[in-house]
Amino acid sequence: MSDTPIKYPSNQENLIAASLLSDVYFYCDNEGQAIFKTKEVFKNEAKIVLYPYSVSPTDGIVKSKRIQRIEFLGWNNLEDIPNDFKVTGKYGLRTQRTKAFFNGLYSRYREARVFTIGLRSTSKFKADHITLNWADVKGILNDLGREKYSYDKEKSLLITKNLAKINNTIRTVKRVAPAGELQRLLNRYDSFEKINAHDLNALSAILDLVPPTLIKTTANFINSKEKINKVYIEDLIVKFEKLMSSPKDNEKQWQEFFGTNAWILSHLFPFEVILRKQEAYVGGKTFENQDGRIIDFLFENGFKDNYALLEVKTHKKELLKKKAYREPAAFAMSDDLSGGISQCLDQKDTFPKTFGKENPSFDPKCLLIIGQKELLSKHQKSCFELLRSGLKSVDIVTFDEVLLKLKGLNKVLNFK
């Protein structure tokens, strides 16, 4: 009998030992000698064991991986085990989602070297040995796969969207959220305490777009919608009060605030209006293209047969002169208030003359937001009310009155 060792095909796995109990595979080196046990397929029970390993590309040294043993219970053949696990080759883990899953486990169970995955096993976690039910693992892997797909797709769409900004030959495609997408996104989080007004506004917009037949009207749904509205209003009140605390004439900031939240302005009119244009040109240019009138906000009524003009000043503008014209309660308008009224009247006169044929306008409503009533004295308040009630063509609303409207709405939402 020869003592010469059997040589097998070199640098690969080979079936070395076959018995009634199992087939055992080894990795063979350059000389065709078996040097590392790679897997074992049992014959009398549905059990397959992989021994993950790596081979150095420089010196051919074989090393076991940090996961030294993966047992599969319930599968009879190598071809039947899940595709996520490599049945030939060096590593034992085939897909990126599988590697991500095991990396997550390893970060929490650093001493674990043996993993058992079974069709009927109960998931158990010990320091050195973790047992997993395949159905549980499959659900996690599917979620990881969808996350990876979503990330890659988002990344691709983001690149396309930004390229379209600098290359007019590139077109973006309208995106429609697939069924279940919102639920998948929300399931990522356990708390929503830090969502801001933009988040709430987006959720509210989604609810408004959903067909009524799909909305299940329950107390929980109503309370959720109510909570969104309350947090949204409360956030707006904080922002409004912050702008009111500014010692400067922050007209641009007020215009931006009302531009983002134009629905606040629409509540100042006694009829339904829709914002048509912010910083709208309302006519008046000369032949030299000068002296054009720009209104801060142009609204259209709900029937689309008339318009309303709204001009925004700041909370710092004075309403009345400090010194009485006649004591005790006759005060003249401030230059800011009289100038604002004149501006509105000029725009009201110019708009129908320029756009009257294409855009029917019957004595358009004008509204001026300016100053703070609470800063007036008792006599000034009486005079101010008499002055604005006597105006026919321009309605005057103060910034603190707008704030009171918001706070009143917030009280309604919080009323139980």
C-alpha positions in Angstrom: 0.0 0.0 0.0 1.4 3.4 -1.0 1.7 6.1 1.7 1.6 8.8 -1.0 -1.2 11.3 -0.1 -4.0 11.6 -2.6 -3.8 14.7 -4.7 -7.0 16.6 -5.5 -7.6 19.5 -7.9 -5.6 22.4 -6.5 -6.8 25.7 -5.2 -10.5 24.8 -4.9 -13.1 22.9 -2.8 -13.2 19.2 -3.3 -15.3 16.3 -1.9 -12.8 14.6 0.3 -14.8 12.3 2.6 -18.0 10.5 1.7 -19.7 8.2 4.2 -23.2 7.0 5.1 -23.6 10.0 7.4 -22.3 12.9 5.3 -20.3 14.3 2.5 -17.4 16.5 3.7 -15.7 19.1 1.5 -12.2 20.6 1.9 -10.3 23.4 0.3 -7.1 22.1 -1.4 -3.9 24.0 -1.7 -1.4 24.3 -4.6 -0.3 20.8 -4.0 -3.8 19.4 -4.1 -3.7 18.7 -0.4 -6.8 19.2 1.8 -6.1 22.0 4.2 -9.4 23.5 5.3 -12.9 22.0 5.9 -15.4 24.1 4.0 -18.8 22.3 4.2 -20.6 19.2 5.3 -23.8 17.8 3.9 -25.6 15.3 6.1 -27.4 12.4 4.6 -29.7 11.1 7.3 -31.0 14.5 8.4 -31.8 17.7 6.7 -28.7 19.5 7.8 -26.0 21.4 5.9 -23.0 23.1 7.5 -20.8 25.8 5.9 -17.5 26.9 7.3 -16.8 30.4 5.8 -13.2 31.1 4.8 -11.0 33.3 2.8 -7.9 32.7 0.7 -5.0 35.2 0.5 -4.4 36.2 -3.1 -0.6 36.6 -2.4 0.4 33.4 -0.5 -2.7 31.2 -0.7 -3.1 31.0 3.0 -6.6 29.9 4.0 -8.2 31.6 7.0 -11.6 31.1 8.7 -13.9 34.1 8.8 -15.2 35.6 12.0 -18.4 33.6 11.5 -16.8 30.2 11.7 -19.8 28.0 11.2 -23.3 28.4 9.6 -25.7 25.5 10.1 -28.8 25.1 7.9 -31.6 22.9 9.3 -34.5 21.8 7.1 -32.6 21.7 3.8 -31.5 18.4 2.2 -29.3 19.6 -0.7 -26.8 22.4 -1.2 -28.9 23.7 -4.1 -31.9 24.1 -1.9 -30.5 26.5 0.8 -31.4 30.2 0.3 -29.6 32.0 -2.5 -28.4 34.6 -0.1 -25.8 32.1 1.1 -23.0 31.1 -1.2 -22.9 27.3 -1.7 -19.6 27.3 -3.5 -16.6 29.7 -3.2 -14.9 31.2 -0.2 -17.3 33.2 2.0 -20.6 31.6 2.7 -22.4 34.9 2.4 -23.5 35.7 -1.1 -25.5 39.0 -1.2 -24.9 42.5 0.2 -28.1 42.3 2.2 -26.9 39.1 3.9 -23.5 40.7 4.7 -25.3 43.8 6.1 -27.5 41.6 8.3 -24.6 39.6 9.8 -22.5 42.7 10.3 -25.4 44.1 12.3 -25.6 40.9 14.4 -21.8 40.8 14.9 -21.8 44.4 16.1 -24.1 43.3 19.0 -22.8 39.7 19.6 -19.0 40.0 19.1 -18.4 36.6 20.6 -20.8 34.7 18.3 -19.0 32.3 16.0 -21.7 29.8 15.2 -25.0 30.6 13.5 -27.9 28.2 13.0 -30.7 29.0 10.5 -33.6 26.6 10.5 -37.0 26.4 8.7 -38.6 25.4 12.0 -36.1 26.7 14.5 -37.0 29.2 17.2 -34.8 32.3 17.2 -32.5 32.3 20.2 -29.5 34.5 21.1 -26.6 33.3 23.1 -23.2 35.0 23.4 -21.4 32.5 21.2 -24.2 30.8 19.3 -27.2 32.4 17.6 -30.2 30.4 16.2 -32.5 32.1 13.7 -35.8 31.1 12.2 -35.5 31.4 8.4 -38.9 33.2 8.1 -37.7 35.9 10.5 -34.4 36.3 8.7 -36.1 36.4 5.2 -38.3 39.3 6.4 -35.3 41.2 7.5 -33.4 40.5 4.4 -36.3 41.6 2.2 -36.5 44.9 4.1 -32.7 45.4 3.7 -33.0 44.6 -0.1 -35.8 47.2 -0.5 -33.8 49.7 1.4 -30.8 49.2 -0.8 -32.9 49.4 -4.0 -34.6 52.5 -2.7 -31.3 54.1 -1.8 -29.8 53.4 -5.2 -32.9 54.6 -7.0 -33.0 57.8 -4.9 -29.4 58.4 -5.6 -29.9 58.0 -9.4 -33.0 60.3 -9.4 -31.1 62.9 -7.3 -28.3 62.9 -9.8 -30.7 63.2 -12.7 -32.6 66.0 -11.0 -29.5 68.1 -10.4 -28.1 67.5 -13.8 -31.4 68.8 -15.3 -30.7 72.1 -13.6 -27.5 72.6 -15.6 -28.3 70.7 -18.7 -31.6 71.5 -20.5 -31.4 68.3 -22.6 -32.0 66.2 -19.5 -35.6 65.7 -18.4 -36.8 64.4 -15.0 -39.6 61.9 -14.8 -42.7 62.4 -12.7 -42.5 60.2 -9.7 -45.5 58.5 -8.1 -45.2 56.9 -4.7 -45.9 53.1 -4.9 -48.4 51.5 -2.6 -47.0 50.9 0.9 -44.1 53.4 0.4 -45.3 55.8 3.0 -45.9 53.1 5.6 -42.4 51.7 4.9 -40.8 55.2 5.4 -42.8 55.8 8.6 -41.8 52.4 10.0 -38.2 53.6 10.1 -39.0 55.8 13.1 -40.2 55.2 16.6 -41.0 58.9 17.4 -42.1 62.0 15.6 -41.4 64.6 18.3 -38.9 66.5 16.1 -40.9 67.0 12.9 -41.2 70.6 11.9 -43.9 72.7 10.1 -42.6 71.6 6.6 -43.0 67.9 7.6 -46.5 68.5 8.9 -47.4 70.5 5.9 -46.3 67.7 3.6 -48.3 65.1 5.6 -51.4 67.4 5.5 -51.0 67.7 1.7 -50.9 63.9 1.4 -54.1 63.6 3.4 -55.8 66.2 1.3 -54.9 64.3 -1.9 -56.1 60.9 -0.7 -59.5 60.0 -2.2 -62.2 60.1 0.6 -63.1 56.5 -0.2 -59.7 55.3 1.0 -59.8 57.2 4.3 -61.2 55.3 7.2 -62.9 57.9 9.4 -62.1 56.9 12.9 -61.5 58.8 16.1 -57.8 58.0 15.8 -57.7 59.4 12.3 -59.5 62.6 13.3 -57.3 63.0 16.4 -54.2 62.5 14.2 -55.3 65.2 11.7 -56.2 67.5 14.6 -52.7 67.0 16.1 -51.0 67.9 12.8 -53.1 71.0 12.6 -52.4 72.1 16.2 -48.7 71.6 16.0 -48.6 73.4 12.6 -50.6 76.4 14.0 -48.5 76.5 17.1 -45.3 76.5 15.1 -46.6 79.4 12.9 -47.5 81.4 16.0 -44.0 81.0 17.3 -42.6 82.2 14.0 -45.0 85.1 13.8 -44.1 86.3 17.3 -40.4 86.0 16.5 -40.9 88.3 13.4 -43.0 90.7 15.6 -40.1 91.0 18.1 -37.8 92.3 15.4 -36.8 95.9 16.1 -36.3 96.5 12.4 -38.5 97.0 9.4 -38.4 93.4 8.2 -40.8 93.7 5.2 -39.0 91.1 3.1 -39.2 88.6 5.9 -42.9 89.2 6.4 -43.5 88.8 2.6 -41.6 85.5 2.7 -43.6 84.3 5.7 -47.0 85.2 4.2 -45.8 83.8 0.8 -45.1 80.4 2.4 -48.4 80.6 4.5 -50.7 82.4 2.1 -53.7 80.7 3.6 -53.4 83.1 6.6 -54.0 86.0 4.3 -57.0 84.4 2.7 -58.7 84.3 6.1 -58.6 88.0 6.2 -61.1 88.4 3.4 -64.9 87.9 4.0 -65.1 85.7 0.9 -63.2 82.7 -0.6 -60.0 83.8 -2.3 -57.1 81.9 -4.0 -53.5 83.3 -4.2 -52.9 84.1 -7.8 -49.5 85.6 -7.7 -47.0 87.0 -5.2 -45.3 90.3 -6.1 -47.6 90.6 -9.1 -47.3 93.3 -11.7 -50.6 95.2 -11.8 -49.9 97.7 -14.6 -48.9 101.3 -14.9 -45.7 101.2 -17.0 -44.9 104.1 -19.2 -43.6 103.8 -22.8 -40.1 103.9 -21.3 -41.0 100.7 -19.3 -40.9 102.6 -16.0 -43.3 103.2 -13.0 -44.8 99.7 -13.1 -46.9 98.9 -10.0 -46.1 95.7 -8.0 -48.6 94.4 -5.4 -47.3 92.1 -2.7 -50.1 89.6 -3.1 -52.8 89.3 -5.8 -55.8 87.1 -4.9 -58.6 85.8 -7.1 -62.0 85.0 -5.7 -63.5 81.6 -5.7 -65.7 82.2 -8.7 -62.7 83.5 -10.7 -64.6 86.7 -11.7 -62.9 89.3 -9.5 -59.6 90.1 -7.8 -58.3 91.3 -4.4 -55.1 93.2 -3.8 -53.1 92.9 -0.6 -50.2 95.0 0.5 -47.9 94.1 3.4 -45.9 96.7 5.4 -44.3 95.8 8.7 -45.3 95.7 12.4 -43.0 98.7 13.0 -44.9 101.2 10.9 -46.8 103.8 12.9 -50.6 104.0 12.5 -51.2 107.5 13.8 -49.2 110.6 14.6 -48.1 110.7 18.3 -49.4 114.2 18.9 -53.1 114.8 18.8 -54.4 117.0 16.0 -57.2 118.1 18.3 -57.3 116.9 21.9 -58.2 114.5 23.2 -59.0 111.9 20.5 -58.4 113.4 17.1 -55.2 112.1 15.6 -53.9 112.4 12.0 -52.8 109.3 10.1 -49.1 108.6 10.1 -47.1 109.1 6.9 -46.7 105.3 6.7 -50.5 104.6 7.0 -51.6 107.4 4.6 -48.8 106.4 2.2 -49.9 102.8 2.3 -53.5 103.6 1.7 -52.5 105.8 -1.3 -50.4 103.0 -2.7 -53.3 100.6 -2.5 -55.7 103.0 -4.1 -53.2 103.6 -7.0 -52.8 99.9 -7.5 -56.6 99.4 -7.3 -57.1 102.1 -10.0 -54.3 100.8 -12.3 -55.1 97.1 -12.3 -58.5 97.2 -14.1 -57.2 99.7 -16.6 -54.3 97.4 -17.6 -55.8 93.9 -17.2 -59.6 94.6 -17.1 -60.3 93.0 -20.5 -58.5 89.7 -20.0 -59.2 89.6 -16.2 -62.6 90.8 -15.2 -62.4 93.0 -12.1 -65.3 94.8 -10.5 -64.0 97.3 -7.9 -61.3 95.0 -6.6 -61.0 94.6 -2.9 -57.9 96.2 -1.3 -56.4 95.2 2.0 -53.4 96.7 3.8 -51.6 95.0 6.7 -49.6 97.5 8.8 -48.6 98.4 12.3 -49.8 97.2 15.7 -53.0 98.4 17.3 -51.9 97.4 20.8 -49.3 100.1 20.8 -51.9 102.9 20.5 -53.3 104.8 23.5 -57.0 104.6 24.4 -57.8 107.7 22.5 -55.7 106.7 19.5 -57.5 103.3 19.3 -60.9 105.1 19.2 -59.6 107.4 16.5 -58.0 104.5 14.5 -61.3 102.6 14.5 -63.2 105.6 13.3 -60.7 106.2 10.5 -60.6 102.7 9.1 -64.3 102.2 9.4 -64.8 105.3 7.3 -62.6 104.0 4.5 -64.6 102.5 1.7 -61.9 101.3 -0.7 -59.2 99.9 1.6 -59.5 97.6 4.6 -56.8 98.0 7.2 -55.6 95.1 9.4 -52.8 95.3 11.9 -50.2 92.6 12.5 -51.3 92.0 16.1 -54.9 91.4 14.8 -53.5 88.8 12.4 -51.7 87.1 15.4 -54.9 87.1 17.4 -56.7 85.3 14.5 -54.0 82.6 14.6 -54.3 82.2 18.3 -58.0 82.1 18.1 -57.8 79.3 15.5 -55.3 77.5 17.8 -57.9 77.7 20.7 -60.5 76.2 18.4 -58.2 73.2 17.6 -57.4 72.7 21.3 -61.0 72.9 22.4 -62.3 69.7 23.8 
